[in-house]
Amino acid sequence: MATVDGILGAFLGLRKRSGLTVERLGSTEVDLSRLTALPAVQAAVAAGAAEAEAIVHVVADAARRLPPTDLIVADAVLALGVLAELKPGDPALSGLYADDLGERRAALSAHWKQLHAVLKAEPVPPTMTVRSLRGSQEAQTLERLARECAAAQTQAPARPERERPEGAKSVVVVGGAVMDHVWVVDAVPDPGRSTQAKSFRRHPGGKGLNLAVSLHRQGLDSRLIAAVGGDDLADSIVTYLDNEGLPTDLVKKTPGAKTPTTAVLVTQSGEAGYVGWMNDTQVGLSIADLHGRPNREALASADALLVTFEPSAEVVKWSLASAGSQKHKPLVLLQPSPPMSTPQGVYRYLGGVDYVVGREWELRSLLSDPDGPADVDEVAQQLLNLGVHAVCVVEDFRCRLRTVTVSKDIPAPAVPLDDAPASREKFSAALIQQLLNVGRDFTEQALDYAVTAMTTNLSIEEFTDSAPTDIEVGRAWERQSLE
């Protein structure tokens, strides 16, 4: 589950240097949101405990429920101090809570048998070397600890559910839901070459799912129309949406089919390459699905419709046409990605698109001659000539807006990354939130807010989980306005 992945990501970051200690939590750059969102942590804070102390207490308590070897490894790697409470002053604990992770590993390996004796654990497994601890054991142990921490919140949203204001705007997303497999690398290898990943994560994703979650966290009543398989990955995706508080009745499950997946190679500067497998011969939405009563009713009541090119061309065209035929036309945003082989088929529907959002190369892929326009202004002009009301070229955390009457460039906030996966979904969700709640017409404020959302909760490993709430974006926006 993505909740477990988020907690695990925090553990993997915190194991470096001094570990998960109260002092470290007070100054770390590691994202602690998944730990602070744990119900036990929130309950402790509500009772008066300091947040850092609550996190340490809850994680240590979860570690105590692990099998002996996992408890010992987790205690040393995160410097939790559990064994020190059981047998203070024991010589076997020497170095186990050092400020340096390498020293803790060395002490753990050197005192392996004695540490198991502290817990009266028998039989004692073969001694782990520093290399074997670093290679796989630590990650496996920390994943078990993450699952133990998450177990108590399986019936609750991954983030505390906020009450929605009466009359919250309704948004429908027609897009994809996949399982992302994410490798962080120094550089994407050339053909015939290999590289070693710095980290690996697996979590629900897809542009459609990312949009739906981002919209939900922006305080909108979002619903996702998408298709998944009938396997364990599909169950994980649906469970993730449930835990986020999103309805899943419009997510089509296909019994016996494998869920679409995406391989993502992301560099430490945030730039990424993607290999998608949509399994479109078995999994996908059809016009018949969209004609079904639940989908028709959702589209008819939507204040906004967001569409990606993840579904088939026929589904994309039907969705855009449906929006144009509604009695009260919804605000329509199109993210034309991944590229469509014959985009000419959607041209007749672009007159109903209020905003098209994408990188320059994605927007070029909408044109019959992608290499024809000399610059981004010519790309935008061709799309405006096709009927699109506004073009947003969004990349490198900046936005270039072009309409018939407006040409506006919003620079990127100063951040240490060049780009990040899912940043365009954050932008689109925040823009829609502003347009629905403040006014449907473009304002510079709405654009500034959407650009700020892209760099709020930055992550190169967890795309969907990094989607910020409207409160988080608002705070970041206020901070930037004071700079």
N, C-alpha and C positions, 0 to 999 in steps of 0.2 A: 504493500500500500504506500501511496505517496506520503502519508503522514509518517510512517516508519522511516521512509527515505529522508524526510526532512529532519527528523530527530537524529538519524544516523549521520547526516551531513554535519550537524552541529558537533556531534561527538568526534568525528574525524578531524574537524578543525580544531577542537579544543584539546585533543590529545597532544598536540604540538606544544613545545615549551613546558609551562608549569602545570598543564592539565586543567581539570574542571574544579577550580577552587573559587571561593568567594572573592578573593583578590583579583583573580584572572577575569572573572565575569564582569567586574566593574570597569575593565578597560579594554576588553577584547573587541576585535573587529568582526568576529564570527557572528553570523546571524543567529540570534537566540530566540526568535519568534516562536519556533516550534516547541521550545522548552517552556517559555513563559505561557504558552497557550494550554499546557497540560492542566486538566481540571484540578489535580492535587496541588499544583503550584499556585493556581489562582485561589484555591480555597485557603492555602497557607497565607498568601498575601492579604486576602480579605480578613483573615484573623489577626493581622498585624505584623507578620513576618516580613523582613526585607526580601525583595525579589531574588537576589543572588543567593541568599541563605536558603530560601525555599527551593530553588532549583537544585542546589547541592544536596539538600535533605531528601528530596523526592528521588533523584537519580541514585543516591546511595541506598535508599530503601529498596529500589527496584533491583539493584545489584545484589542485595542480600537474598533475593529470591532466585538467583541464578544457580545452576549446578556449581560445585566447588571450583573446578578449573576455570570456568568462565568468570566466576566471582573474583578469583585471584587475578586473572588477566585484566579484567575491567578495573579493579581496584588500583592496580599499578599503572595501567596506561592512562587513566584519567586522574590518578592521584586522589582518590576519593577518601582514603583514610579508614575504610571499613575494618581491615585487619588490625590496624593500630588500636581501634576501639576494643577489639576482642582480646588482644594480648599486647598491651602497651609495653614498650621497652624491649621486646623480643629482638635479639640480634639478627634474626632472619629478615626483619623489616628494614635493615640498614640499606639505604639508597633507594628503597621502594617508592618514596615520595619526593625524590630529588626534583629540582626545577627543570632538569633536562630530560627529555623523553628517552634519549639514548642511555642515560645512566639508569633510568627506571627499568628499561628492558634488560640491561646487563644484570641488575640486581635480581630481577624476576627469574632470569635463567639460572643465575648462580645459586639462588636459594629455593629452587623449584620444589624439592622434596620437603624442606622445612616449612615452606608456606602451606603446602598441603597438609602437613602435620598439625599446623595451627587449627585447621578446620576438621582435623581427624578424618580426612578423606582417604578412603581406600577402595580399590587399589589406586596407586599414584600413576598417572599416565607418564609415558616417556618424556624426559626433560625437553622442553622447547628451547631451541637456540634463538639468539637474537634475530638471525636471518629468517627463521620460520615464523617467529612472532610478527615481524615486520611484513612478511610475505602474504599470509592469509589469516593466521589465527586471530590477530587483533580485529580485523574487519569483521570476521564471523562473530566474534564475541560481542563487539559493539552493536552489530545488527540484532543479536538476541536481546541485548540490553535495551535497544530502541523499541523492539517489539514488546518487551515487558513494560516499558514506560507508556507505550501507546495502548496497551490492552485495556486499561481502565476507561478509555474514551472511545471505544468502538461504537457506542450508541450515541455519541455526540459529534457535532461538526468538528472538523479539524481546527477551525477557528471558532471562538465563541460566537454563537449566532446572535446577531443584533436584531432588535425589533425593527421591522421595516415601517417607515411612515405610511400612514393611510394614503392610498392613492399613488403608491410607487409606480413609476413608469414601467411598462411591459416591453421587453425586448426579446426577439426571437433570433437565434443564430442558426443558419443552415450551413453546415460545414463538416469537418472530420473529427473523429476521436480515435486516437492511436495510442500505442504504447511506445514511448520514446526510450531509446537506449543511447545514453550520452557518455561519450568518452572525452575527457579533457586532455589535450595534447599540446606539446610545444609548437608543433607545426603539422599541417596535413601533409603526409608523405607523398612524394612523387611516385608515379607508376613504377612498380618493381622494387620500391623501397618500403621499409617498415619503420614503425616507431612504437615506443612504449607509452601507454596512457598514464597520466598523473592520477586520474581517478575515474571511476565508472559509476553511473547511476541509472536506474530504470524507474520511470514514473509516467503516469498518464499524461498525454499531451495531444498535439494536433491543433491546428489554427482555430478550428471551430470550438473545441473544448477550452482552449486558452482564452478565447474571446468570451465564452459564456461565464467562466469563472471570474475573469477580470471585470465583466459587467456586474456580476453579482456582488463582488467586493466593493464596487463603486456605488452600491446601494440601490441598484436597479433589479427589477423582477425579471431575471433572464431565464430563457429556456433554450435547450439545445436540441435541434433536430439533426441526428447523425445515425450512422450504422456501425455496429461492431460485430464481432464474431460470436461464437457460443462457447468459448474456452475460458480458462482461468484469467487470462488477460482482460477479457471482456468483463468478467465479474469484478476485477480490480478497478476497472474504469468506472463501472456503475457504482461500486462502493465508494470510490473517491468522490463522485458527484453527490451521492447521498450524504457523505460526511461534510461536504461543503454546504449542504442545505439547498442544493439545486434539485428540481424535479427531474426524474429520469424516464417519465412515461413516454416521451417522444424519441428516446434512444432505441433504435431497432436492433434487437439481438437476432443473430442468424445461427440457429442450432447446427452444430457440427462443423462450423467454419472457423478458420483461424482469424484472429483479430489483426487488422492492419498494424504495421510497426514502422518506425523510422529510426535509422541510425544517424546520430548526430556527432560529428567531430568538431569540437569547439576549442579554439586556441585560448591561451590565457589572456589575450587581449579582447576576447569576446566575439571574435569573428568565427563563423561556423560554416560547415559544409553538411549537406543533408543527402541521405539516400532513403527514399521512401518506398514502402511496399504496401500498396493499398488493398491487395487481394480483391481487386474489383471484379473478378470473374465470379466470386462467391458472395462478397460483402458489398453492400451499397444501397443507397436510397433509390427509389423508383418514383415515377410520376404517380403510380397507384398509391404509394405510401403517402405522398403529399396530399392526395385527394381524400385520404382518410379523415374522418370527422375531427379527431383530436388535433391533427396538424392544421386543418383548415380553420378551426376555431382559434388556435393559437395565432396564426397569421392574421386573421381578421381582427383580432383585438390588440395587435402589437402597435406600440407607439414608434418602434424602430425595428428595422430588419437589417441584419448583418449577414453577408453571404461571402463565402470563400470559393475558390475553384477546386476544393477537395472533392466534392460530389461530381457526378457526371455532368456533361454540358447540358443535357436535357433538364436535369434537376435545377441547375443554375438558372437557365432561361425561364423555367416555370416559376421559380421563386421570385425573380425580378418582375415577371409579368403579373404575378399574383399581387405583388405590392402595388403595382400601378393601377390595378382594377379595384382596390379596396375603396369603400365609400369615404373613409378617412385615411388618406394615404399616409403610411408610416414614413419616417425618415429612413433613407436607405443608404447603407455604406457597403462598398464592395472592396474586398481584398483579393485581387486577381492572382492568387498563388495557391498551389503550384501552377506554372504556365499551362494554358490550354492549347492543344495542338492546332485547333481551328477557331481562333477567337472571333473571326468574322461572324460566327453564328450568334454572338451576343450583342452585336452592334445595335440592332434595332431596339434593344431594351435599355441601352445606356442613357437614354433621355430621362429615365426615371431614377437614375442614380444621383444622389445628392453629393456623396463624397466617394472618391476612389483613393485608396491608401496603399502604398507599396514602395519598395525600393525602385530606383530608376530602371534597373534591368527588368523588373517585374512589370512595370508600366510599359516599357518598350515591347514586351512580349505580347501586349494587347494589340499591337499595330501590325498591319499586313507586311510592312517593311521595317522590322525593328531597328535596323542599322541606318535607316534613312535620315531621321532627324539629327541635326548636328549637336544639339544640346538639350538639356532638360526642358527648357522653355518651349522648344518645338514639339517635344513629346507631349507636354501638357496641352499645347494648343490643338494638336490633332485630337486628343481625347475630348477637349472642350467642344471641338467642332462636331464630334459624334454625339454630343448632347449631355455629357457629364457636367454637373453644375460646379464642382470644385475638385481639383486634383491636389493631393497631398503626397509629395515625394518625401518619404521618411526613411532616413538611414543615418548611421553614425550619430544617433541621438539628436538629430536636427530635423527640421521640417521646412520644406519649401512649398508654400501654398500658392496655387494659381487658379484664378477664376477669370471670367470675362472682364471684370473690373478691378480685381485685386491681385497684386503680386507681392507676397510677403514672405520673408525668410526669418525663421526663428532659430537662433544659434543653439548649439548644444550646451547644457550646463557643464561646468568643469568637473569631469569624473575621470578615473584612471583606466577606463575601458574605451575601446573604439566603437564597440557595438555589443549587443547581447541578443541571443535568441528570444523570441516572443516579445521584443520591445515594441513591435508594430501592433501587436494585440493589446498591449497596455495603452498605447497611444489611442487606438480606435475606441476602446472602451471608455477612456477618460473623456475623449472628445464627444462621444455620444451622451455621456452623463451630463456634460456641460450644456450641450445643445438642447437636451430634453428638459433639464431643470432650470436653465437660465434663459434660454431662447433658441429657437431653431435656426436663426440666422447667424452667420459667422461673426465672431468677435475675436479680437486679438487675445482677450482674456482666456477664451476657450482654448485657443491654440497654445498659449503659454502653459496652461494647466495640463494639456495633453502631453506636451514635450516634457514637462516635469515628471509626469507619471512614468515615462520610460526609464528614468534614472532613479526611481524610488524602489528600494529593496533590490538593488542590483545583484544578479547571480549569473554565473556562467554554467551552473550545473542543474539548478532547479528552476525550470521556466514557469510552469503553472503555479507552483507554490510561492513564487516571488511576486505574484500579482498583488499590488498594494490596495488597501482600502481607500475610500475617499478621504477618511480622516488622515491617513498617512501621507497621501498626496498633498492635502491641504497644508499640513505642517511643513512638508518639504518646500512647497510653493512659497509659504510665508518666509521661511529661512532664506530662500534665494532672493526674494524681493528686498531683504535687508542687506544683502551683500553689495 
